[in-house]
Amino acid sequence: MTALQLVCVVLVVVASVVGVAVFARGAARIVRTVRIGGPAPDRVRPVGRRTWLVVREMIGHGRFQHKPVVRYAHWVVMVSFPVLFFTLVSGYGQLGNPRFVLPLIGHLAPWEWVTEAIAWLSLAGIVALIVLRQRIQPRAGAPEQERRRSRFAGSNRAQAYVVEATVLLVVLAVLVLRGLEYALAAQEPATSDVASLWHFPLTAWFGSLWTSAPTSTLEAAVVVTATVKILVSMSWFVIVGLQPTMGIAWHRFLAVVNIYAQRSPRGEMALGPLAPVLVGGAPLDLATIEDLPDDARLGARAIEDFTWKGLLDFSTCTECGRCQEQCPAWATGKPLSPKLFVLALRDHAAATAPYLQAGRAAGGAGDDAALEPSDDSHANIDLVASGIIEPDVLWACTMCGACVQQCPVDIEHVDAIVDIRRYQVLMESAFPKELGGTFTKLERQGNPWGLPARARLDWAKGLPFDVPVIGADVETAADVDYLFWVGCAGAYEDRAKKTTRAVAELLHTAGVSFAVLGDGESCTGDPARRAGNEVLFQMLAAGNVATLNEAGATTIVVTCAHCFNTIAREYPQLGGRYDVVHHTELLNRLVAEGRLTPVAPPVADGATPQRVTYHDPCYLGRHNQIYEPPRELLGALPGLELTEMPRNRELSFCCGAGGARMWMEETIGTRINANRADEAIATGADVIATACPFCTVMLSEGVAAHAGNDAVPAADGGTPAHVGVPEVVDISLLLLDRVRASADPA
């Protein structure tokens, strides 16, 4: 062994021992941090199905579908870790013998092809990711608005550079070693047959340039290069091990566990229904509310109140910023960034976990025992009162689900935000003042408008047919095709009433029998639940489930996306299971079956088709994956030309009404509905089509705000008209105009 080899061996041995030890210590710290969380039921089994989900997600990279360059670049870099790990093992052997190859696979041609292909692809991939980061990295000194446009705003730049440099250097070392191995093999008669394209398909071209170098020089180069590769790898182990909050590095390991433990073993994202409040690991319901102990805590006050899956979420964050990039609150100048929200909780969990674990150990509790409130200054820290999560951050969320939909490692941002809201509302009575009135109206009148139940059928006045009411005109819902759930907006809000009447008329025209509950309806509880008032939600939902079951409801049609989500996805948590269909789905089916026949309404000669753009409601599209039926219905309407907004389908932008924001003032930044309305108007559309009454209200107000001073005074002194301002209407009204036209003998 030469002096060079001896020095390199010593360096590598020391670096490896230190690197592995520090890395193991960092991994243990993360495990201890996650274990301070409470139980998370149903996150481990079924093992086979969950394992398959991990494999499918890793191979397919499905969450990257809207970023193809990142998708392929990240995929090859990810694959390089397990594949090129064997070159790291080989490097240890090359320190003692520069001609060392792994037994069995060392000169196995298919393995050599894979190794070289992955190495080159990884080099291209990491270079692409480096270039991409530099292109969209926020610039120092740039205005705040410009910095917000970058998804990397708030991410740790230095840590990203460390990871990128490590991958780049290791991949370059692998390729250089392959070239040196070719040159050495070519010089030795016994191995000259190996020095061919068959064994070095992608590195022989530059390895051949080194065949004339002295053997001793080539051997020394192999030793030095292998040493560099190992030292770079072990340096990464040390850096990462010392920083267990370095999510951009740790996600390579934690993402596998986090994806495995996702909410649904069927692979559905944590969208649609909210996770229930857990008390002692069991879901809260009306039966258990009465028996709650005096010291029971509802929601998350402190970091230890989250489940272990929630804490794993925080540790797994890669700081990629894709959630931030799609967040409507962040895009409109609000302080909420889903990424920064998660990072704040991650850092706080890492800082307090050692003290919490020590307190638990001192108390004699097991690792899995729940942490009780204590006098320890590091335990039971109120996340909001302490400023870890600011109130304006907490209440800015519209719960559109864009963060969850975009997250490549399955972080459940919405559930975490709701858990903190729940504690603030239920335990501290701390919430925006506007919600106080909303809660009171829901409690007393059963609707957020605070209007009497007797007015719930006012929308049906003047219709040329009777609207049957279950219990009065028909005995049960079994006597009709559909129970028509009108909803609070559909019963009380003037614009939504038009949609309700249109749907009723269209169903009547198509010969579809339906009935309503009339004053038997109550709010589904959506605004209460998303505002954090779980107890009020349970009361409203339990009442509705009892009413629906008593009415014999099995098939329900709704016009509100929020009602759709609540009845279809959340009422099963209370035992209410129904076949729920959105009105755009049903109407689309009736048109396809020929039971409704739309024709183009009369227009002036030479008139061009009406241009219409469709806004995807978050709780219809992103939360429930219903994107095509509304578009198919619009496509079936004569005289219309659909033009999409840049942000559509999965990338659609929120109207601003979700998360109970419909009932709160928007005083920070610009208005979300104005942002979306501006995008719709920019398409040049004559009509903005909606499929949710909340969206109709918000976009109507956004369009009105955009019109502003462009209003032209009406000649009769009435309401001013707006030049070039699109009309905001529900799809059902567009269909009704054309169905009426088909029935008009003229």
C-alpha positions in Angstrom: 0.0 0.0 0.0 1.4 3.4 -1.0 1.6 6.4 1.3 -1.1 8.0 -0.7 -3.4 5.0 -0.2 -2.6 4.9 3.5 -3.5 8.6 3.9 -6.7 8.2 2.0 -7.7 5.1 3.9 -7.2 6.9 7.2 -9.2 9.9 6.0 -12.0 7.7 4.7 -12.3 5.5 7.8 -12.4 8.5 10.1 -14.9 10.3 7.9 -17.1 7.2 7.5 -17.2 6.5 11.3 -18.0 10.2 12.1 -20.5 10.5 9.2 -22.5 7.4 9.9 -22.6 8.2 13.7 -23.7 11.8 13.2 -26.3 10.8 10.6 -27.7 8.1 12.9 -27.9 10.6 15.7 -29.8 13.0 13.5 -32.2 10.2 12.4 -32.8 9.3 16.1 -33.6 13.0 16.9 -36.2 13.0 14.1 -37.7 9.8 15.4 -37.9 11.2 19.0 -39.5 14.4 17.6 -42.2 12.5 15.7 -42.9 10.3 18.8 -44.0 13.2 20.9 -47.1 13.4 18.8 -50.4 11.7 19.6 -51.8 8.5 18.0 -52.8 8.6 14.3 -55.3 5.8 13.8 -55.3 3.7 10.6 -52.0 5.0 9.2 -50.1 1.7 9.1 -52.4 -0.9 7.6 -53.0 -2.5 5.1 -49.3 -2.9 4.7 -49.4 -4.4 1.2 -51.6 -1.7 -0.3 -49.7 1.1 1.3 -46.4 -0.3 0.2 -47.7 -0.4 -3.4 -48.7 3.2 -3.1 -45.2 4.2 -2.1 -43.7 2.2 -5.1 -46.2 3.7 -7.5 -45.6 7.3 -6.3 -41.8 6.9 -6.4 -41.8 5.3 -9.9 -44.5 7.5 -11.4 -43.8 10.8 -9.6 -47.5 11.6 -10.1 -47.5 14.8 -8.1 -45.1 16.3 -10.6 -47.4 16.1 -13.5 -47.6 19.8 -14.1 -43.8 20.3 -14.0 -42.4 17.8 -16.5 -38.8 19.1 -16.4 -38.7 18.9 -12.7 -40.5 15.5 -12.8 -37.9 13.8 -15.0 -34.9 15.6 -13.5 -36.0 14.8 -9.9 -36.8 11.2 -10.9 -33.3 10.4 -12.2 -31.6 12.1 -9.3 -33.8 10.1 -6.9 -33.0 6.9 -8.7 -29.3 7.7 -8.6 -29.2 7.4 -4.8 -29.9 3.6 -4.6 -28.2 2.7 -7.9 -25.0 4.7 -7.4 -24.8 3.6 -3.8 -23.0 0.5 -5.1 -20.3 2.7 -6.7 -19.8 4.1 -3.2 -19.2 0.6 -1.9 -16.9 -0.1 -4.8 -15.0 3.1 -3.9 -14.0 1.6 -0.5 -12.5 -1.4 -2.2 -10.6 0.8 -4.7 -8.7 2.5 -1.9 -6.8 -0.7 -1.4 -6.9 -2.0 -4.9 -7.5 0.5 -7.7 -8.7 -2.4 -9.9 -11.3 -3.6 -7.4 -14.7 -4.5 -8.7 -17.7 -5.7 -6.8 -18.2 -9.5 -6.9 -20.8 -10.9 -9.2 -22.0 -7.6 -10.6 -18.7 -5.8 -11.0 -18.4 -6.6 -14.7 -22.0 -7.6 -15.4 -22.8 -5.7 -18.5 -26.4 -4.9 -17.9 -25.5 -3.5 -14.4 -22.7 -1.4 -16.0 -25.2 0.0 -18.6 -27.6 1.0 -15.9 -24.9 2.6 -13.7 -23.5 4.7 -16.5 -27.0 5.6 -17.9 -28.2 6.7 -14.5 -25.0 8.6 -13.8 -25.2 10.6 -17.0 -29.0 11.2 -16.6 -28.4 12.3 -13.0 -25.8 14.7 -14.1 -28.2 16.2 -16.6 -31.0 16.1 -14.0 -29.1 17.9 -11.2 -27.7 20.5 -13.7 -31.3 21.2 -14.8 -32.5 21.5 -11.2 -29.6 23.9 -10.4 -30.4 26.0 -13.5 -34.1 26.1 -12.6 -33.4 27.2 -9.0 -31.1 30.0 -10.2 -33.7 31.2 -12.7 -36.5 31.5 -10.2 -34.6 32.1 -7.0 -35.7 35.4 -5.4 -33.1 38.1 -5.9 -31.6 39.9 -2.9 -33.0 43.4 -2.6 -35.9 42.7 -4.9 -39.3 44.2 -4.0 -41.5 42.0 -1.7 -44.1 41.5 -4.4 -41.4 40.2 -6.8 -39.9 37.9 -4.2 -43.3 36.4 -3.5 -43.6 35.2 -7.1 -40.7 32.7 -6.4 -41.7 29.4 -4.9 -38.3 29.4 -3.2 -39.0 32.6 -1.2 -38.4 31.7 2.4 -36.6 28.4 1.6 -33.1 27.9 2.9 -30.8 28.6 0.0 -27.6 27.5 1.6 -29.0 24.0 2.4 -30.2 23.7 -1.2 -26.8 24.5 -2.5 -25.2 21.9 -0.3 -27.5 19.2 -1.5 -27.1 20.2 -5.2 -23.3 20.4 -4.9 -23.2 16.9 -3.2 -25.2 15.3 -5.9 -23.2 17.0 -8.6 -19.8 16.1 -7.2 -20.7 12.5 -6.5 -22.1 11.9 -10.0 -19.0 13.5 -11.5 -16.8 11.3 -9.4 -18.7 8.2 -10.5 -18.2 9.1 -14.2 -14.5 10.0 -13.7 -14.0 6.7 -12.0 -15.6 4.8 -14.8 -13.3 6.5 -17.3 -10.3 5.7 -15.2 -11.4 2.1 -14.8 -11.6 1.8 -18.6 -8.1 3.2 -19.0 -6.7 0.7 -16.4 -8.5 -2.2 -17.9 -7.1 -1.3 -21.4 -3.5 -1.4 -20.1 -3.8 -4.9 -18.6 -3.7 -7.7 -21.1 -5.8 -9.9 -18.7 -8.6 -7.3 -18.7 -8.2 -5.7 -22.1 -11.4 -7.5 -23.3 -13.3 -5.6 -20.6 -12.2 -2.2 -22.0 -14.9 -2.1 -24.6 -18.2 -0.4 -25.4 -19.9 -3.6 -24.1 -18.8 -2.8 -20.6 -18.2 1.0 -20.8 -20.9 2.1 -23.3 -21.1 5.7 -22.2 -17.6 6.4 -20.7 -15.2 4.6 -23.1 -15.1 7.7 -25.3 -13.3 9.8 -22.7 -11.6 6.9 -20.9 -9.7 6.1 -24.0 -8.1 9.5 -23.8 -6.3 8.3 -20.6 -5.0 4.9 -21.8 -1.6 6.4 -22.5 -1.0 7.7 -19.0 1.3 5.7 -16.7 -0.4 3.0 -14.7 0.8 4.4 -11.4 -0.8 7.7 -12.3 -4.1 6.1 -13.2 -4.1 4.1 -10.0 -3.4 7.2 -7.9 -6.2 9.0 -9.7 -8.6 6.2 -8.9 -7.6 6.3 -5.2 -8.0 10.1 -5.0 -11.3 10.2 -6.9 -12.7 7.4 -4.8 -11.6 9.2 -1.7 -13.2 12.5 -2.8 -16.4 10.7 -3.6 -16.5 9.1 -0.2 -15.5 12.3 1.7 -18.2 14.3 -0.1 -20.8 11.7 0.8 -19.7 11.5 4.4 -19.6 15.3 4.6 -23.2 15.3 3.5 -24.0 12.7 6.2 -22.4 15.0 8.8 -24.1 18.2 7.6 -27.5 16.5 7.5 -27.1 14.7 10.8 -26.3 17.9 12.5 -29.4 19.5 11.1 -32.5 17.3 11.5 -34.6 20.1 10.2 -32.8 20.1 6.9 -35.9 18.8 5.0 -34.4 19.2 1.6 -32.0 16.4 2.5 -34.0 14.3 4.9 -37.0 14.0 2.6 -35.1 11.4 0.7 -35.8 9.1 3.6 -38.8 10.6 5.3 -40.9 10.9 2.2 -41.1 7.2 1.9 -42.6 6.9 5.3 -44.8 9.9 4.9 -46.3 8.7 1.7 -46.8 5.2 3.2 -48.7 6.8 6.1 -51.0 9.0 4.0 -54.6 9.4 5.1 -56.1 7.0 2.5 -54.7 3.6 1.7 -56.3 4.0 -1.7 -53.9 6.8 -2.5 -56.5 9.7 -2.3 -55.0 13.0 -1.3 -55.9 14.5 2.1 -58.7 16.5 0.5 -62.5 16.5 0.6 -63.4 15.5 4.2 -61.5 17.0 7.1 -59.9 14.6 9.6 -62.1 14.4 12.7 -61.1 15.8 16.0 -59.3 13.1 18.0 -59.7 12.7 21.7 -57.5 10.0 23.1 -57.0 8.7 19.6 -60.8 8.3 18.9 -62.9 10.6 16.7 -65.1 13.1 18.5 -68.9 12.9 18.0 -72.0 14.2 19.8 -72.1 11.1 22.0 -68.6 11.7 23.3 -68.9 15.4 23.7 -71.2 15.1 26.7 -68.7 12.7 28.4 -65.6 14.7 27.8 -63.4 15.1 30.9 -62.9 18.7 32.2 -59.3 18.8 31.1 -60.0 17.5 27.6 -58.3 19.5 24.9 -60.0 19.9 21.5 -57.7 20.8 18.6 -54.0 21.7 18.7 -52.8 24.2 21.3 -49.2 23.0 21.4 -46.9 21.1 19.1 -47.4 17.9 21.1 -51.1 18.0 20.4 -50.5 17.0 16.7 -50.5 13.4 15.8 -47.2 11.7 15.0 -48.2 11.8 11.3 -48.6 15.6 11.6 -45.1 15.9 13.1 -43.8 13.6 10.4 -45.4 15.9 7.8 -43.5 18.9 9.2 -40.1 17.0 9.2 -40.6 15.8 5.7 -41.1 19.2 4.0 -38.6 19.7 1.2 -39.0 23.5 1.0 -39.8 23.1 -2.7 -42.4 25.8 -2.4 -45.0 24.3 -4.7 -47.7 24.7 -2.1 -46.7 28.4 -1.7 -46.7 28.9 -5.5 -50.4 27.8 -5.7 -51.6 29.4 -2.4 -54.3 32.1 -3.1 -53.5 33.8 0.2 -49.8 34.1 -0.5 -50.5 35.2 -4.1 -52.6 38.1 -2.9 -50.2 39.5 -0.2 -51.5 37.6 2.8 -49.0 36.4 5.5 -50.0 32.8 5.0 -47.6 30.6 3.1 -48.3 26.8 3.6 -44.6 26.2 3.3 -43.6 28.7 5.9 -46.4 27.5 8.2 -45.0 24.0 8.1 -41.4 25.2 8.5 -42.4 27.2 11.6 -44.0 24.1 13.2 -41.1 21.9 12.1 -38.5 24.1 13.7 -40.5 24.5 16.9 -41.0 20.8 17.2 -37.3 20.1 16.7 -36.4 22.7 19.3 -38.8 21.6 22.0 -38.9 17.8 21.5 -35.8 17.0 23.6 -37.3 18.9 26.6 -40.7 17.2 26.1 -39.1 13.8 25.9 -37.0 14.5 29.0 -40.1 15.6 30.8 -42.0 12.5 29.8 -39.1 10.3 30.9 -38.9 12.0 34.2 -42.6 11.5 34.7 -42.2 7.8 34.1 -44.4 7.7 31.0 -43.7 5.4 28.1 -42.6 6.7 24.7 -46.1 6.4 23.4 -47.9 8.0 26.3 -49.7 11.3 25.7 -48.0 14.3 27.1 -49.9 16.0 29.9 -49.8 19.7 30.4 -46.9 20.6 32.6 -45.2 23.5 34.2 -42.1 22.9 32.0 -41.5 26.1 30.0 -41.0 24.0 26.8 -44.3 22.1 27.2 -47.8 23.1 26.3 -46.7 26.3 24.5 -49.7 27.9 22.8 -48.7 28.1 19.1 -50.8 31.2 18.5 -50.3 33.1 21.7 -46.5 32.6 21.5 -46.4 34.0 18.0 -45.1 30.8 16.4 -48.3 30.9 14.2 -49.7 34.4 13.8 -53.5 34.8 13.9 -53.5 36.5 10.5 -51.6 33.4 9.1 -54.1 31.0 10.7 -57.3 32.8 9.5 -56.1 33.6 5.9 -56.5 30.1 4.7 -59.4 29.4 2.3 -58.8 25.6 2.5 -58.9 25.4 -1.2 -56.5 22.4 -0.9 -54.0 23.6 -3.5 -51.2 23.1 -1.0 -52.2 19.5 -0.4 -52.7 18.8 -4.1 -49.3 20.1 -5.1 -47.2 18.6 -2.3 -45.0 15.8 -3.6 -44.5 14.3 -0.2 -48.1 14.2 1.0 -48.1 16.8 3.7 -51.6 17.5 5.1 -51.5 21.3 5.5 -55.2 21.8 5.7 -55.7 19.4 8.6 -52.9 21.1 10.6 -54.4 24.5 10.1 -57.9 23.3 11.1 -56.5 21.6 14.2 -55.1 24.9 15.4 -58.3 26.7 14.5 -60.3 24.2 16.5 -58.4 24.8 19.7 -58.6 28.6 19.2 -62.4 28.5 18.6 -63.5 25.7 21.0 -61.0 26.3 23.9 -60.1 29.9 23.7 -63.1 31.5 21.9 -60.4 33.3 19.9 -61.5 34.0 16.3 -62.2 36.9 13.9 -65.1 38.9 15.2 -67.2 38.4 12.1 -67.4 34.6 12.9 -69.1 35.3 16.1 -72.2 36.5 14.3 -72.0 33.6 11.8 -71.8 31.0 14.6 -74.8 32.6 16.4 -76.9 32.6 13.2 -76.0 28.9 12.5 -76.9 28.0 16.1 -80.2 29.9 16.2 -81.5 29.8 12.6 -79.6 26.9 11.1 -78.1 29.1 8.3 -75.3 31.7 8.1 -77.6 34.4 6.8 -79.7 34.2 10.0 -83.0 34.1 8.0 -86.0 32.1 9.2 -86.6 28.5 8.1 -90.0 29.4 6.8 -88.3 31.4 4.0 -86.5 28.3 2.7 -89.1 27.7 0.0 -89.5 31.3 -1.1 -87.3 30.5 -4.2 -90.1 28.3 -5.6 -92.7 31.0 -5.7 -94.0 31.7 -9.2 -92.7 28.6 -10.8 -95.2 27.1 -13.3 -95.2 23.8 -11.4 -95.4 22.6 -7.9 -92.2 21.7 -5.9 -93.1 18.7 -3.7 -91.9 18.7 -0.1 -91.1 15.5 1.6 -93.5 14.8 4.5 -96.2 17.1 3.0 -96.6 16.3 -0.7 -94.7 13.0 -0.8 -94.2 10.6 2.0 -90.5 9.8 1.6 -87.6 10.4 -0.8 -88.1 6.9 -2.1 -91.1 8.2 -4.0 -89.0 10.5 -6.3 -85.8 10.1 -8.3 -83.8 12.7 -6.3 -84.0 14.5 -3.1 -83.0 18.1 -4.1 -80.8 19.6 -1.4 -81.3 23.3 -1.9 -78.7 24.5 0.6 -78.6 27.8 2.5 -77.3 29.9 -0.4 -79.8 28.3 -2.8 -82.7 29.2 -0.5 -81.6 32.7 0.7 -79.1 34.3 -1.6 -80.7 36.1 -4.6 -78.2 35.0 -7.2 -78.2 31.4 -5.9 -82.0 31.4 -6.0 -81.8 31.8 -9.7 -79.7 28.7 -9.9 -82.1 26.8 -7.7 -85.1 27.7 -9.9 -83.2 26.9 -13.0 -82.2 23.4 -11.8 -85.8 22.7 -10.6 -87.2 23.8 -14.0 -84.6 21.7 -15.9 -85.4 18.6 -13.8 -89.1 19.2 -14.3 -88.6 19.6 -18.1 -86.5 16.4 -18.3 -89.2 14.4 -16.4 -87.0 13.8 -13.4 -89.0 13.7 -10.2 -87.6 15.4 -7.2 -88.7 16.7 -3.8 -87.2 19.0 -1.2 -87.0 19.1 2.5 -88.3 22.7 2.8 -87.9 24.0 6.3 -86.5 20.7 7.3 -83.1 21.6 5.8 -80.4 23.2 7.9 -76.9 24.3 7.1 -74.6 21.3 6.4 -72.1 22.7 8.8 -69.3 23.3 6.3 -68.5 26.9 7.4 -68.6 25.9 11.1 -66.3 23.0 10.6 -63.7 24.8 8.5 -63.8 27.7 10.9 -62.8 25.3 13.6 -66.1 25.0 15.4 -66.3 21.2 15.3 -69.0 21.0 18.0 -71.4 23.2 16.1 -70.6 21.2 12.9 -71.4 18.0 14.8 -74.7 19.4 16.0 -75.8 20.6 12.5 -74.5 17.5 10.7 -76.1 15.1 13.2 -79.5 16.9 12.7 -79.2 16.7 9.0 -78.2 13.1 8.9 -81.2 12.2 11.1 -83.5 14.3 8.9 -82.2 12.6 5.7 -82.4 9.2 7.1 -86.0 9.8 8.3 -86.9 11.1 4.9 -85.5 7.9 3.3 -82.9 9.8 1.2 -80.6 7.7 -0.8 -79.9 9.8 -4.0 -79.3 13.5 -3.5 -78.7 16.3 -6.0 -77.0 19.5 -4.8 -76.1 22.8 -6.5 -73.5 23.9 -3.9 -70.0 22.5 -4.1 -69.6 22.9 -0.3 -72.8 21.0 0.4 -71.7 18.4 -2.1 -68.4 17.8 -0.3 -70.0 17.8 3.2 -72.9 15.5 2.5 -70.9 13.1 0.2 -67.6 13.0 1.9 -68.1 14.1 5.6 -71.5 12.8 6.6 -70.2 9.2 6.3 -68.1 10.0 9.4 -71.4 10.4 11.2 -73.1 7.4 9.6 -74.8 9.2 6.8 -74.1 7.5 3.5 -75.8 8.8 0.4 -75.3 8.8 -3.4 -74.7 12.5 -4.0 -74.5 14.1 -7.4 -73.7 17.6 -8.3 -76.2 19.4 -10.5 -73.7 19.8 -13.4 -73.1 16.1 -13.4 -76.9 15.3 -13.5 -77.7 18.0 -16.1 -74.8 16.8 -18.3 -76.2 13.3 -18.2 -79.7 14.5 -19.0 -78.4 16.3 -22.1 -76.3 13.4 -23.2 -79.4 11.1 -22.9 -81.5 13.5 -24.9 -83.9 14.3 -22.1 -82.9 18.0 -22.4 -82.3 19.5 -25.8 -80.5 22.8 -25.8 -80.5 25.0 -29.0 -78.8 28.3 -29.7 -80.9 31.2 -28.5 -81.9 33.8 -31.1 -79.0 36.1 -32.0 -78.5 38.9 -34.5 -77.2 38.0 -37.9 -73.5 37.8 -38.1 -73.1 37.6 -34.3 -70.2 35.5 -33.0 -70.7 32.8 -30.4 -70.6 33.8 -26.8 -67.2 33.3 -25.3 -67.5 31.6 -21.9 -64.8 30.7 -19.4 -65.4 28.2 -16.6 -64.2 28.6 -13.0 -63.5 25.3 -11.2 -64.9 25.5 -7.7 -62.3 24.1 -5.3 -64.7 21.9 -3.5 -66.0 20.4 -6.7 -62.7 20.1 -8.7 -59.7 19.9 -6.5 -61.4 18.3 -3.5 -63.6 15.9 -5.4 -61.9 15.6 -8.8 -65.0 16.7 -10.8 -63.5 18.6 -13.7 -65.0 17.3 -16.9 -68.8 17.1 -16.5 -69.2 20.9 -16.3 -67.0 21.4 -19.3 -68.8 18.6 -21.2 -72.1 20.4 -20.4 -70.8 23.7 -21.7 -69.5 22.0 -24.8 -73.0 20.7 -25.5 -74.5 24.2 -25.4 -74.9 25.7 -28.9 -73.8 29.3 -29.4 -71.0 29.0 -26.8 -67.2 28.9 -27.2 -65.3 27.7 -24.2 -62.0 29.5 -23.5 -60.0 28.4 -20.5 -58.3 30.6 -17.9 -54.5 29.9 -17.5 -55.2 28.4 -14.1 -57.8 25.7 -14.6 -58.6 22.2 -13.4 -56.0 21.1 -10.8 -54.3 24.4 -11.0 -57.5 26.5 -10.6 -57.3 29.5 -8.4 -59.7 29.9 -5.5 -62.6 32.4 -5.4 -61.8 33.2 -1.8 -64.9 31.9 -0.1 -63.7 28.6 1.3 -62.5 28.0 4.9 -65.4 30.1 6.2 -63.7 33.1 4.5 -67.1 33.9 2.9 -68.1 35.3 6.3 -64.9 37.2 7.1 -63.6 40.5 5.9 -60.5 40.5 3.7 -58.3 43.4 4.9 -54.8 42.3 4.1 -53.3 42.4 0.6 -55.5 42.3 -2.5 -58.8 40.5 -2.6 -58.6 36.9 -3.8 -61.9 37.2 -5.8 -60.5 40.2 -7.6 -57.4 38.3 -8.6 -59.5 35.5 -10.0 -62.0 37.9 -11.7 -59.1 39.7 -13.4 -57.8 36.4 -14.8 -61.3 35.5 -16.1 -61.8 38.9 -17.7 -58.4 38.7 -19.4 -59.6 35.8 -21.4 -62.0 38.1 -23.2 -65.0 36.0 -22.2 -68.5 37.3 -22.3 -69.6 35.0 -19.6 -67.9 33.5 -16.5 -69.6 30.2 -15.8 -69.7 28.9 -12.3 -70.9 25.7 -10.5 -71.1 26.9 -6.9 -73.1 29.7 -5.3 -70.2 30.9 -3.2 -68.1 31.2 -6.4 -70.9 33.1 -8.1 -71.1 35.6 -5.3 -67.3 36.1 -5.0 -66.7 36.4 -8.7 -69.6 38.7 -9.2 -68.1 41.0 -6.6 -64.7 40.6 -8.2 -66.0 41.6 -11.6 -67.8 44.6 -10.2 -64.6 45.7 -8.5 -62.7 45.4 -11.7 -65.3 47.4 -13.6 -64.9 50.2 -11.1 -64.9 53.6 -12.8 -65.7 52.0 -16.2 -69.3 52.0 -15.3 -71.5 54.0 -17.7 -74.5 55.8 -16.1 -77.8 54.3 -17.2 -80.0 56.6 -19.3 -83.0 55.9 -17.0 -81.0 56.7 -13.9 -81.0 53.0 -12.9 -78.1 50.7 -12.2 -75.0 51.7 -14.2 -73.9 49.4 -17.0 -70.3 48.2 -17.4 -68.6 48.2 -20.8 -66.9 44.9 -21.6 -67.6 43.3 -18.3 -68.6 39.6 -18.4 -71.7 38.2 -16.7 -71.2 35.7 -13.9 -73.8 32.9 -14.0 -74.2 29.3 -13.0 -74.0 26.8 -15.8 -77.6 25.8 -15.2 -78.8 29.2 -16.3 -76.9 29.0 -19.6 -78.5 25.6 -20.2 -82.0 26.8 -19.2 -81.8 29.6 -21.8 -81.1 27.1 -24.5 -83.7 24.6 -23.4 -86.3 27.3 -23.3 -85.3 28.3 -26.8 -85.8 24.8 -28.0 -89.4 24.9 -26.6 -90.2 28.2 -28.1 -92.2 27.7 -31.3 -90.8 30.9 -32.7 
